[in-house]
Amino acid sequence: MFKFILRRLIIMIPLVLITSMVVFAVIQLPPGDYVTTYIATLQNEGETVDQKLIEDLREEYGLDQPLPVQYFKWMKNIITKGDFGYSFSYNKPVNDVIGERMATTLMISGITLIFTYAVAIPIGIYSALHQYSIGDYIATIIGFLGMATPNFLLAILLMFASFKWFGDPMMGLMSVEFIDAPMSLAKFVDILKHLIIPVIVIGTGGTCGLIRVMRGQMLDELDKQYVLTGRSKGLEEKKIRRKYIVRAALNPIASSVGWNLTKIFSGSTITAIVLNLPTQGPVMLSALRNQDMYLAGTWLLFMSVLTMVGTLISDIVLAWLDPRIRLMDSRM
């Protein structure tokens, strides 16, 4: 298993470098740059901007240099100093802008990911083992509704329900009285209450989709030859399900960790705006609109690396679930 993980970590190094080149090229594709956007904003406000100011701003921000030079300077600072550049729109280092909201983003995304799999897998198993029962029909209806309902609409409905029943729409990460207060048990409980709606809203689509996948995989495995052989040998039904059927059915679920991680991160943007959450989504949207290239590039690079890490986690889980994967890898 150690060689299995080490091989994939080594492969990730050139992938990250290639991805960084693609990301830097992509964020440069729109016409203009941050200075262009900034000058347009000043002109819309009625101010007169001369060419000298434009040239000075480009020189100050390093935008007058060729793209390869800008890229290599960016990567050099990342590798040698851990410096991801300067955010033009926030007037502070990118590290500070991302650091202010990363803890909240990771907390919400992590809890959402746990919620997604903890809910989807048991319901999918139950739905498959009780096919065409009332519970199966209920799970199917909820699953289709969850996949069809937009996140922002579900967020608004849950906020309305929370306000009507509890007198608080649960916007933001905590109540107003706890914003500047030191951490305490009451503040911690308040944060947990405010996390309920974001976790449900962000995790619903993925949960409902995984329920359908788990149900389909379980139904596909139930009638396979190895299951019939196990039953003919007198093995207990619970043991067959737990040790063989569920383990085999989890393969596509485990392989979805990579894209689920990025989906939760990127898919929370609209929800964060509606619920006024201090996460990275609104920051990324602002960076793209203002052509804040280093902030946008850092976030896109982070999402790419997160996909690779998620894929690595999927590979490890799949290798643990299915010995055939470890065997094939050892032969390569």
C-alpha positions as CSV (number, residue, x, y, z in Angstrom):
1,M,0.0,0.0,0.0
2,F,2.9,2.4,0.7
3,K,4.3,2.0,-2.8
4,F,0.8,2.4,-4.1
5,I,0.4,5.8,-2.4
6,L,4.0,6.9,-3.1
7,R,3.6,6.2,-6.9
8,R,0.5,8.4,-7.1
9,L,2.1,11.2,-5.0
10,I,5.0,11.3,-7.5
11,I,2.6,11.4,-10.4
12,M,0.9,14.4,-8.8
13,I,4.0,16.6,-9.0
14,P,4.1,17.0,-12.8
15,L,0.4,17.2,-12.9
16,V,0.3,20.1,-10.5
17,L,2.9,22.0,-12.6
18,I,1.0,21.4,-15.8
19,T,-2.2,22.4,-14.2
20,S,-0.7,25.6,-12.9
21,M,0.3,26.5,-16.5
22,V,-3.2,25.8,-17.7
23,V,-4.7,27.8,-14.9
24,F,-2.5,30.8,-15.5
25,A,-3.3,30.7,-19.2
26,V,-7.0,30.4,-18.6
27,I,-7.3,33.4,-16.3
28,Q,-5.5,35.4,-18.9
29,L,-7.9,34.5,-21.7
30,P,-10.5,37.3,-21.1
31,P,-9.6,40.6,-22.8
32,G,-7.9,43.1,-20.5
33,D,-6.7,42.7,-17.0
34,Y,-7.3,44.1,-13.5
35,V,-6.1,47.6,-14.5
36,T,-8.5,47.6,-17.4
37,T,-11.4,46.8,-15.1
38,Y,-10.2,49.4,-12.5
39,I,-9.9,52.1,-15.1
40,A,-13.3,51.3,-16.6
41,T,-14.8,51.6,-13.1
42,L,-13.2,55.0,-12.6
43,Q,-14.4,56.3,-15.9
44,N,-17.9,55.1,-15.2
45,E,-17.7,57.2,-12.0
46,G,-16.9,60.3,-14.1
47,E,-13.2,60.5,-13.4
48,T,-10.6,61.3,-16.2
49,V,-7.7,58.8,-16.4
50,D,-4.6,59.6,-18.5
51,Q,-2.4,57.1,-20.2
52,K,0.5,57.8,-17.8
53,L,-1.6,56.5,-14.8
54,I,-2.5,53.4,-16.7
55,E,1.1,52.7,-17.6
56,D,2.2,53.3,-14.0
57,L,-0.5,51.0,-12.6
58,R,0.5,48.2,-15.0
59,E,4.2,48.6,-14.0
60,E,3.3,48.7,-10.3
61,Y,1.3,45.4,-10.6
62,G,3.8,43.8,-12.9
63,L,1.2,43.5,-15.7
64,D,3.5,45.1,-18.3
65,Q,5.7,42.0,-18.4
66,P,5.2,39.1,-20.8
67,L,2.9,36.3,-19.6
68,P,5.7,33.7,-19.3
69,V,7.7,36.0,-17.1
70,Q,4.6,36.7,-14.9
71,Y,4.0,32.9,-14.6
72,F,7.5,32.0,-13.7
73,K,7.7,34.8,-11.1
74,W,4.4,33.6,-9.6
75,M,5.5,29.9,-9.5
76,K,8.9,30.9,-8.1
77,N,7.3,32.8,-5.2
78,I,4.9,29.9,-4.5
79,I,7.7,27.3,-4.4
80,T,10.4,29.3,-2.6
81,K,8.3,31.5,-0.3
82,G,4.8,30.0,-0.3
83,D,3.7,33.4,-1.6
84,F,0.7,33.2,-4.0
85,G,0.9,36.8,-5.1
86,Y,-1.0,40.0,-4.3
87,S,-4.7,40.5,-4.5
88,F,-5.3,43.8,-6.4
89,S,-9.0,44.2,-5.5
90,Y,-8.5,43.4,-1.8
91,N,-5.1,45.3,-1.5
92,K,-3.5,42.6,0.5
93,P,-1.6,39.3,-0.1
94,V,-3.6,36.4,-1.6
95,N,-2.5,34.3,1.4
96,D,-4.3,36.7,3.8
97,V,-7.4,36.9,1.7
98,I,-7.8,33.1,1.4
99,G,-6.6,32.5,5.0
100,E,-9.4,34.7,6.4
101,R,-12.1,32.4,4.9
102,M,-10.4,29.0,4.4
103,A,-11.1,27.7,7.9
104,T,-14.8,28.3,7.5
105,T,-14.8,26.9,4.0
106,L,-13.0,23.7,5.1
107,M,-15.3,23.3,8.1
108,I,-18.5,23.6,6.1
109,S,-17.2,21.5,3.2
110,G,-15.9,18.8,5.5
111,I,-19.1,18.5,7.5
112,T,-21.1,18.5,4.2
113,L,-19.0,15.7,2.8
114,I,-19.4,13.6,5.9
115,F,-23.2,14.3,5.9
116,T,-23.4,13.3,2.2
117,Y,-21.9,9.9,2.6
118,A,-23.3,9.2,6.0
119,V,-26.8,9.7,4.8
120,A,-26.5,8.4,1.2
121,I,-24.9,5.0,1.9
122,P,-27.4,3.7,4.5
123,I,-30.4,5.0,2.6
124,G,-29.2,3.5,-0.6
125,I,-28.6,0.1,1.0
126,Y,-32.0,0.2,2.7
127,S,-33.7,1.2,-0.6
128,A,-32.1,-1.7,-2.5
129,L,-32.8,-4.3,0.2
130,H,-36.4,-3.2,0.4
131,Q,-37.1,-2.7,-3.3
132,Y,-40.5,-1.3,-4.2
133,S,-41.4,-0.9,-0.6
134,I,-43.0,2.3,0.8
135,G,-39.5,3.3,2.2
136,D,-38.0,2.7,-1.3
137,Y,-40.6,4.9,-2.9
138,I,-40.2,7.6,-0.3
139,A,-36.4,7.6,-0.8
140,T,-36.8,7.7,-4.6
141,I,-39.2,10.7,-4.4
142,I,-36.9,12.6,-2.0
143,G,-33.9,11.7,-4.2
144,F,-35.5,13.1,-7.4
145,L,-36.7,16.2,-5.6
146,G,-33.3,16.8,-4.0
147,M,-31.6,16.6,-7.4
148,A,-34.2,18.8,-9.1
149,T,-34.4,21.6,-6.5
150,P,-31.9,24.4,-7.0
151,N,-29.6,25.1,-4.0
152,F,-30.6,28.8,-3.7
153,L,-34.3,27.9,-3.7
154,L,-33.9,25.2,-1.0
155,A,-31.8,27.7,1.0
156,I,-34.6,30.4,0.8
157,L,-37.2,27.8,1.8
158,L,-35.2,26.6,4.8
159,M,-34.5,30.2,5.9
160,F,-38.2,31.0,5.7
161,A,-39.1,27.9,7.7
162,S,-36.4,28.6,10.3
163,F,-37.7,32.2,10.7
164,K,-41.3,31.1,10.9
165,W,-40.7,28.4,13.5
166,F,-37.8,29.7,15.5
167,G,-37.8,33.5,14.7
168,D,-34.3,33.4,13.2
169,P,-33.5,32.8,9.5
170,M,-30.1,31.4,10.5
171,M,-28.1,33.6,8.1
172,G,-24.3,33.9,8.5
173,L,-22.1,31.6,10.5
174,M,-23.2,32.8,13.9
175,S,-25.6,35.2,15.6
176,V,-24.8,38.9,15.8
177,E,-24.1,38.9,19.5
178,F,-21.4,36.2,19.1
179,I,-19.4,37.8,16.2
180,D,-16.9,39.6,18.5
181,A,-17.3,37.4,21.5
182,P,-14.6,34.9,22.6
183,M,-15.2,31.2,21.9
184,S,-17.5,29.6,24.5
185,L,-19.9,26.7,24.7
186,A,-22.8,29.0,23.8
187,K,-21.0,30.4,20.7
188,F,-20.0,26.9,19.6
189,V,-23.6,25.7,19.9
190,D,-24.8,28.8,18.0
191,I,-22.3,28.0,15.2
192,L,-23.5,24.4,15.0
193,K,-27.1,25.7,14.7
194,H,-26.1,28.0,11.8
195,L,-24.4,25.1,10.0
196,I,-27.5,23.0,9.7
197,I,-29.0,24.9,6.8
198,P,-25.8,25.2,4.7
199,V,-24.9,21.6,5.2
200,I,-28.4,20.4,4.1
201,V,-28.5,22.8,1.2
202,I,-25.0,22.1,-0.2
203,G,-25.1,18.4,0.6
204,T,-28.6,17.6,-0.7
205,G,-27.8,17.3,-4.4
206,G,-24.8,15.1,-3.9
207,T,-26.6,13.0,-1.3
208,C,-29.6,12.3,-3.5
209,G,-27.4,11.4,-6.4
210,L,-25.3,9.0,-4.4
211,I,-28.5,7.3,-3.0
212,R,-29.5,6.4,-6.5
213,V,-26.0,5.2,-7.4
214,M,-25.8,3.1,-4.2
215,R,-29.2,1.6,-4.7
216,G,-28.4,0.7,-8.3
217,Q,-25.1,-0.9,-7.4
218,M,-26.6,-2.9,-4.6
219,L,-29.4,-4.3,-6.9
220,D,-26.8,-5.2,-9.5
221,E,-24.7,-7.1,-6.9
222,L,-27.5,-8.9,-5.2
223,D,-28.0,-11.4,-8.0
224,K,-24.4,-12.1,-9.0
225,Q,-23.0,-15.6,-9.0
226,Y,-20.7,-15.1,-6.0
227,V,-23.8,-14.1,-3.9
228,L,-25.7,-17.2,-4.9
229,T,-22.6,-19.4,-4.2
230,G,-22.3,-17.9,-0.7
231,R,-25.9,-18.6,0.0
232,S,-25.6,-22.2,-1.3
233,K,-22.7,-22.7,1.1
234,G,-24.9,-21.7,4.1
235,L,-23.3,-18.3,4.8
236,E,-25.5,-15.9,6.9
237,E,-27.3,-13.4,4.8
238,K,-26.1,-10.5,6.9
239,K,-22.5,-11.6,6.4
240,I,-22.9,-11.9,2.7
241,R,-24.4,-8.4,2.5
242,R,-21.9,-6.8,4.8
243,K,-18.7,-8.5,3.7
244,Y,-19.3,-8.9,0.0
245,I,-22.3,-7.1,-1.5
246,V,-21.9,-3.8,0.3
247,R,-18.2,-3.8,-0.2
248,A,-18.5,-4.4,-3.9
249,A,-21.3,-1.8,-4.3
250,L,-19.2,0.9,-2.6
251,N,-16.6,1.0,-5.4
252,P,-18.3,3.7,-7.5
253,I,-19.2,5.6,-4.3
254,A,-15.5,5.6,-3.3
255,S,-14.4,6.7,-6.8
256,S,-16.7,9.8,-6.5
257,V,-14.8,11.4,-3.6
258,G,-12.5,13.4,-5.9
259,W,-15.2,15.2,-7.8
260,N,-17.5,15.5,-4.8
261,L,-14.8,17.4,-2.9
262,T,-14.6,20.1,-5.7
263,K,-18.3,20.0,-6.3
264,I,-19.0,20.9,-2.7
265,F,-16.4,23.7,-2.7
266,S,-17.4,25.2,-6.0
267,G,-21.1,24.5,-5.6
268,S,-21.4,26.4,-2.4
269,T,-20.9,29.8,-4.0
270,I,-24.5,30.7,-4.6
271,T,-25.5,29.2,-1.3
272,A,-22.9,31.3,0.5
273,I,-24.2,34.4,-1.1
274,V,-27.8,33.7,-0.2
275,L,-27.0,32.7,3.4
276,N,-24.3,35.4,3.8
277,L,-21.6,32.8,4.7
278,P,-17.9,33.9,5.0
279,T,-16.6,31.3,2.7
280,Q,-14.3,31.3,-0.4
281,G,-17.1,31.1,-3.0
282,P,-18.0,34.9,-3.0
283,V,-14.3,35.8,-2.9
284,M,-13.7,33.7,-6.0
285,L,-16.7,35.2,-7.8
286,S,-15.4,38.7,-7.0
287,A,-11.9,37.8,-8.2
288,L,-13.2,36.5,-11.5
289,R,-15.4,39.6,-12.1
290,N,-12.6,42.0,-11.3
291,Q,-9.9,40.0,-13.1
292,D,-7.9,39.7,-9.9
293,M,-5.6,37.1,-11.6
294,Y,-3.5,36.0,-8.7
295,L,-6.4,35.5,-6.4
296,A,-8.4,33.7,-9.1
297,G,-5.5,31.7,-10.2
298,T,-4.6,30.6,-6.7
299,W,-8.2,29.4,-6.1
300,L,-8.4,27.5,-9.4
301,L,-5.0,25.9,-8.6
302,F,-6.3,24.9,-5.2
303,M,-9.4,23.4,-6.7
304,S,-7.3,21.4,-9.1
305,V,-5.0,20.1,-6.3
306,L,-8.0,19.3,-4.3
307,T,-9.3,17.2,-7.1
308,M,-6.0,15.3,-7.3
309,V,-6.1,14.8,-3.5
310,G,-9.7,13.6,-3.7
311,T,-8.7,11.2,-6.5
312,L,-5.8,9.9,-4.4
313,I,-8.2,9.3,-1.5
314,S,-10.5,7.5,-3.9
315,D,-7.7,5.3,-5.1
316,I,-6.7,4.4,-1.5
317,V,-10.3,3.5,-0.5
318,L,-10.8,1.5,-3.7
319,A,-7.5,-0.4,-3.1
320,W,-8.7,-1.2,0.4
321,L,-12.2,-2.2,-0.8
322,D,-11.1,-4.3,-3.8
323,P,-7.9,-6.4,-3.5
324,R,-7.9,-6.8,-7.3
325,I,-6.9,-3.1,-7.7
326,R,-3.9,-3.6,-5.4
327,L,-2.9,-6.8,-7.4
328,M,-3.2,-5.0,-10.7
329,D,-1.1,-2.0,-9.4
330,S,1.6,-4.3,-8.1
331,R,2.0,-5.9,-11.5
332,M,2.5,-2.5,-13.3
